[in-house]
């Protein structure tokens, strides 16, 4: 007697054709796209969180500097390196760039204001206080405009026409005016020295000489910078004087400066 045979496969074995495959099978190429999209979302979220942490660190550093140096405005601060969260967990930020403007003079201990201070901090220690910060190594440049230096010293300062020299003009009613050229250099104790004065215009009458001597005879302390920085060199520019500093274990805190 005739027995019909199955068209495909063997008796008792499940059919293994594509149309009845078990489980879900994504279209070819779709799974890598899904994974890539998920990874991108995770990375984007991670970058956003890290940027928030960096912004908070920048804000606290700016606040500490403003408290310590007495600036009217907070400096601009930029934290470098990714991820910042890992650096914060270790308690030290690798690199910080800071720029502050108009650091004021403060009596005899800080006679010269700083027009602009740019600072590169390495190994900035993080702490719970917004009024104190420490860095392992610092390089900084303090720019002193001729206008700010003139106001502090009481004589008109301008470019000297030669490398690392300035012109200083003393003016007195009735007496007249005189201009001298002086060399500018770094002196010990974070001071700027004016030496080798030469009269270039006018007559150096006694009242005018007294005025210039008071301004230029003694090195001027440059102390409107964070404590722990040391003056390495001074150069003149068309617009003012650049003073280069370096330092280790530099601190800035409430009421402190290099004079503190």
C-alpha angles and dihedrals in degrees: 000000000000117000117196113235125216114259096226135023129000129299112273095016121110118248111257101195121139094248093065101038112145124241130018120306117191118219112269111277096015098098096059089050092052092049092047091049091050092050091048090052091050092048092047091051091047093051091049092051091046091050090053089053090049091050091053091049090049091050094050092047091050091049092050092050093047092051093047099045101033097233119168092225131038115254123244112257131191124189114208130205135049133276099031092180090066091051092050090050088056091049097240135086114216101215134009127179116200133181123187131179134207103010101186130231116246114203125285095334093055105027097155122063119215114234094198133359122195117190135187111198123192122194099010109191115226119219140167093257122086090196097066138047136170132198131194095218133009137186117189142170122206114200116204114193117217088239093057093044091048092053092049098046100036096235129092111259125199140153113301099218091239132074113282095358130114134198118233120194122195117198128190127175113254092359094069132217141293133192125210131185117224135182117242122214144153115265131191119279095039092292134144115225126206110201143159094041115195127185110237102168136018131005120300097229118182097258091049092045090053091053093049094044090053090052102039111018099083125046111259118233113239100201105144090104132090118285114267098037119123125205111241106170144356126210132178125230135183091267104033148310126312116208116193120209137184131183148163127220089015118182135189120187141150109314096356132126136149086284092056 
